[in-house]
Amino acid sequence: MKALVCRQYGAPELLRVEDVPTPTPGAGEALIEVEAAGVSFVDTLIINNQHQVKHELPFSPGREVAGRVKATGSGTSEFKVGERVAAILDKGGHAQFALAPAAETFSCPADCDMTAAGGHMSVYLTAWLALQERAALAPEQKVLVLGAGGGTGLAAVDIASQLGAEVIAAASTSAKLALAKARGAVHLINYTEVALDEATKKILPNGVDLVFDPVGGDLFEPASRCVGWNGSYLIIGFAGGGAPPQFAANRLLVKNRAALGFVLMYYRRVRPDLLQNAATHILNGFSNGTLHPDTSSTGSLAQAPQMLRAIIDRTMVGKGVVLPS
């Protein structure tokens, strides 16, 4: 099979498409013939050996796929050969065939767009569980979404809007903000042109109920000043680089605020029931049109390094998707 292979840690330009053996599913695994695979910020960390989960060389990046079940290992009777599925995995998705844990493989509705399912499961699972389960977002609450033109931020705008929240989308370009507006954002802030906290306070003088932050970095400090009384700051990741931001305890105390951490791994390892429930809602949303993943940035395996470079350079709009066949 063809696969994108990392043989030395470093820049995406070091990756090569190679012929490698097709893997064999072990116990509790499904072998998926990949129709679509997501390209994510986490992939850029993994190929640089900067992620907390380490992978021995050589390996293929790619942590989410959709396609058809080709074979199953022992103890994987819930899936039939030929069944349409989406899955999240730790590596190996940027290939024509990928192994996925059966517990993290999900049946796709017959009319579900496989490009959407393969390219966006991880970000929509993150946004869905973070907003619904972790933050308990309620209708009419005010939400500030940082990085709103990237994969996770755009998914958060989409889901928060569907839940009835009033969304302020903050991003670095007009193209990214246009995508966020199309997915329901009510207010738009380009934080390269105006001060994030000042612009937010002009829109909502009393602050927001929730900040959804997959970025951190230089945006953390101004964003933290946007949280209103009894509001929460939801930490998703640190795509902005630098040291993890620090909360001053007195700032949480004086306005009855909360700081919330979120990691998808908790639901993968500890609450797989909630993971499965979220996946069902998401795939149904892709199928019936109530959720709106952006599927405009697609490419071949050979073009995946260019997508990874665009993520690193922060020029990617929406989410890149690899079509391996």
N, C-alpha and C positions, 0 to 999 in steps of 0.2 A: 504494500500500500504506500501511498504518498503521505508524508508527514513533514511538518515544519519542525526542525530539530535544533535544539540548543546544545552545542558541544563545548562552549566556553562561556562563562558568565560575562555579561557586558551589554553593549549596545544592541538594539534590535537588528542593525545591519549585519551582525555576525550570524544571524539565523539563516539556515539553508533548508530548502525543500529537498528531501531525500527519499529513496526507496528503503523502507524498513519492514520487518516482519509484522504481519497482522497479529495483534495480541489475542490470547486465548482467555476467555472468562473463567475466573476461579469461583469458589463458593461465594454465593451472595452477590454475584456480579452479572451485569448484562453487557454484551458486546453490541455497540450501536453503530450502524452505518450512517455516518454523519452527513446531514444535509446542510446544516448551518451551525456555526460556533461563534460565540461572542469573543470580542477582543476587549480587554479591560485594563484599568489602572493596575490591578493586582498582577496581571501578567508582566507588566514592566518591572515590578519589584522582583518577581520570581526569576526572570532571566538575568537580573543583576545580583541575585543571591541576597536580596535585602528583605525578603519576606520572612515572617516568623516560622513558616513551614518551609523547610529546606528540601531540595530535590537534588539527588545525585545526578551528575552528568553521565551520559546524554539523556535528554528528556524533551518532550514536546510541551509547550505551554498550552493554554486553553482550558477554562474552568467551567464551561457550560456548553451544552450541545443539544441539538434536536435531530431526530432521524428515525430510522426503523431498526427494531431489534433484529440482529443477525444471528445471535446465539446467546444462550444463558448458561451459567454455571449451576452447580448443585444448590438446592435450596432457593431457587429463583423461579418458582412455578407461577408467580403472579403475572408474568409477562410472556406473551406468545411471539414466536418468530414472525416478523413482518409487522408487528404492532408499532404504531406511531407513538413516540415518546419524546420527552424532554428530560434533561438530567443536569445536575451540578456535580462536579468532580474536582479533584485537587490538581490534576494536570492531564495532558494528553488529548485535549479537545481539538487542537489544530492539526487534524489528520483525517484521513478518509474513514477510519474506524477508531472508536474510542471505548475504553472500559469505564463503566459507571457503577457505583454501588446501587443495588436494587432499592435500598431504602431511600435513595435520593434520586430515583428515577420516577417520572410521573407520566401517566397516560395523557395523550393529547386528544382533544375533541377532533372529530373527523374534518371539520372545516377550519381548524386552527392554522394560521399562517406559520409555517415551520421556520421561516427566517426570523419572525418575531419570537417564537418559542426558543429557538436556539441561541439567539443573540441577546436576549433580555431577561432570562429567568433570574439570574443572580441579582441584578439591580432591582427588579420588581419585587423579588422576595425580600430583599433588604428594606426597600421603602415600605412595603406592605406591613411587614412584621414590626419595623421600627415605629411606624405611625399608628398602626392599629393596636398592637400588643404592648409595646414598650411605653409609648407616650399616651395611649388611649385618646387619640385625637377625636374631638367632638365637632359636630356641625357648627358652622359660624365662628369657630375659633380662627384666630389670625396666625398665619404661619409664614415665617421668613425662610426661604430655601436658598442656601448658598450653592454655588456651582450648578445653577439651575439649567445650564445648557449641556452638561455632561450626562453620562449614563445614569448614575444614581440620582443626581439632582433632578433630572428631567422626569424620571420615574416617580419621584416624590411629588413633583408638581402635579402630575397626572393623577396619582392616587389621592393626594390631599384634596384636589378639586372635586374628584368623584365623591369624596366623603363629606362635601359641603363646606369645606374650610375656605377662608379668604386668603389667597396665596399672594405673597410678595416674592417674585422671582428675582434673584440677584445673580448676574453673570458678567463676563468680561467683554462680550461683543454683542452687536445688534443682531447678528445671525443666531446666536444662542438664545437671546431673549425672544426672538421671533418664534422659535420652537416652543419655548416655555409658554408664550401667550397662546399659541395654538392648542396647548394642552390644558388651558384653563386658568393660567395666572392672571390675576386682576391688576396687579401693579408690577412694573418692571423697573429695575435699578441696574445701570451699568456702573459697577464699582471701580472701573478705571477712569471714569469721568467725574464722579461725584463721591463725596464721603458717604459710606454705607450707613453709618448711624444717623447722620443728619438727614439723609434722604428718607430713611425709614421713619424717623420721628415726624417729618413733614406729612407723611401719609397717615401714620397712626401715632398721634402725640402721646398716647398712654402705653406705647410699646406693643409687642407681640406676645401671644400666648406660648408660642413655640418657635425655636430656631432649629432648623434641620441642617446640620453642618457636616458634610463629607470632606471639607477642605482644610479647616484649621489655618495654620500659618498666620499671615498678616491679617487675615479677615477675622480671626477669633476675637480680638480685643474690641473692634467696633461692633461686631455682631453681638457680643455679650452685653453691650450697653443698650441693645434694642429689646431685651427681655423685660416685660412689664411685671406688675404685681402678680404673684402666684404663677408666674410663667416657668417654662422649662427650657433648658438648653440640651439638645439631643446630639451627642457626639457619634458620628458614623465613621469617620476616618480622617486622615491627615494628608490628603492629596496635595496640599499646598506646600508640603515639605517643612523642614526645620524641626526643632524640638517640639514635643507635644505641649500644647498650651496648658497653663495652670489657672485654676479658679481660685479667687480670693474668697475665703469662707465668709467674710463679712458681707460681701456682695450677695451671696445666697441668702444670708440671714435677713438683711434689712428690707428686702422686698418679698420675702417668703418664696424664693425661687428654688428650683431644683436643677441639678446637673445629672443627666442620664447617659450612661454608656450603652452602646449597642454593638453586638457582633453576631453575624449570621451563624457562626460556628456553634453558639449556644443552642440554637434551634436544631441544628444538624445532629448534635451529639446528645442533647438533654431533652429537647421537646420535639421529637420528630413528628408527633401528632399535629402540632401547630404548623410545622413546615409543610406537611402534606395538605393540610386544610388551606394554607395560603396558596400553595401551588395550584390547587383546584380552582380557587377563585381567580387567580391570575390567568390561567390558561383559558378559562371560560370567558374572562374579560377580553382577552385577545381574540377569541372566537366570535363573541357577540358584538364587539365594537365598543364596549364601555370603557376599555383601556386602549391607549393609543401609542404603542411603541414606535419609535422612529426607525424605519428599515431602509433609509435612503443611502447609507454608507456601507456598501458591500464590496467584496473583492475576493480574489483567489488566495490560495495558500501563499503564493509568491508575493502577493501584495500585503500580507499581514504585517511584515516588518514596517511598512510605510504607515499603517494604522497605529502601530505601537509608537512609532516616532511622533506621530501627530498628537497622541495622548501625552507623551513626555513634553512636547513643545507647547501643549495647551492650545493647539489649533483644531483639534477634533471637535466637530459639532455633532451632538448626539452620541450614538454608540456604533462602533464598527462591528461588522459581522463578516466572518469568513465563510465562503461557500466552497468546500473542498473538492467537490466533484468536477 
